[in-house]
Amino acid sequence: MPQNNAPPLAPFKPSLRAVWRSVASATALETGQSVKQLEQKLQNSNQHRFAQVKLAD
């Protein structure tokens, strides 16, 4: 039986921009606001209320 010598794949980590887009589009569906407007709010560094909180890997 052949052995699998390939190293295990590292888990995919989405970019911060992709996370912003995902959150903005989900919020837009619920609130009826513009995705672009919500994305800009997320990107605005002045509104990072929980910048010290890190998400789990």
C-alpha positions in Angstrom: 0.0 0.0 0.0 1.5 3.4 -1.0 2.3 5.9 1.8 1.2 9.5 1.7 4.3 11.5 2.3 2.7 14.9 1.7 2.8 17.3 4.7 -0.5 18.2 6.1 -2.1 21.4 4.7 -2.1 24.5 6.9 -5.6 25.9 7.7 -6.7 28.7 5.4 -6.6 32.1 7.0 -8.7 34.7 5.2 -7.4 38.2 4.8 -8.7 41.1 7.0 -10.3 42.6 3.9 -12.2 39.3 3.1 -13.5 39.3 6.7 -14.6 42.9 6.4 -16.4 42.1 3.2 -18.1 39.1 4.7 -19.3 40.9 7.8 -20.4 43.9 5.7 -22.4 41.8 3.3 -24.1 39.8 6.0 -25.0 42.9 7.9 -26.3 44.6 4.7 -28.7 41.7 4.2 -30.1 42.1 7.7 -30.2 45.9 7.8 -30.8 46.9 4.2 -27.7 49.2 4.3 -25.1 49.5 1.5 -22.3 46.9 1.6 -19.8 49.5 0.5 -20.9 51.9 3.3 -20.7 49.2 6.0 -17.2 48.1 4.7 -16.0 51.7 5.0 -17.2 51.8 8.6 -15.3 48.6 9.4 -12.1 49.9 7.7 -12.2 53.2 9.5 -9.5 53.0 12.2 -11.3 55.4 14.5 -14.2 53.0 14.9 -12.2 50.0 16.0 -13.9 49.7 19.4 -12.5 46.3 20.1 -9.0 46.5 18.5 -7.4 44.7 21.4 -9.6 41.7 21.1 -8.1 38.9 18.9 -10.1 36.2 17.2 -9.2 32.6 17.7 -7.1 30.9 15.0 
